[in-house]
Amino acid sequence: MLRICDHPDCTTLTLGPFCVTHDPPLAAEPYPRGRPFPRSKPRTLQSMPVPAQPDPAEPTPVRAVSFRGGS
């Protein structure tokens, strides 16, 4: 709802108690940039764990499923 600025001798319509000209200055607050996580070393291919590879000498059987209900 619009109202008249509360500053004496000002007739500007505003949404708050004061207009932009008479609004008191705000204190600058520092805001951190980026994510608020502690810094960690970036993950590289050398630091990632390697999944265990199956032994190529021992082939593993592959289960087959029939569309007629058998396995």
Buried (B, 14 or more C-beta within 10 A) or exposed (E): EEEEBEBEEEEEEBEEEBBEEBEEEEEEEEEEEEEEEEEEEEEEEEEEEEEEEEEEEEEEEEEEEEEEEEE
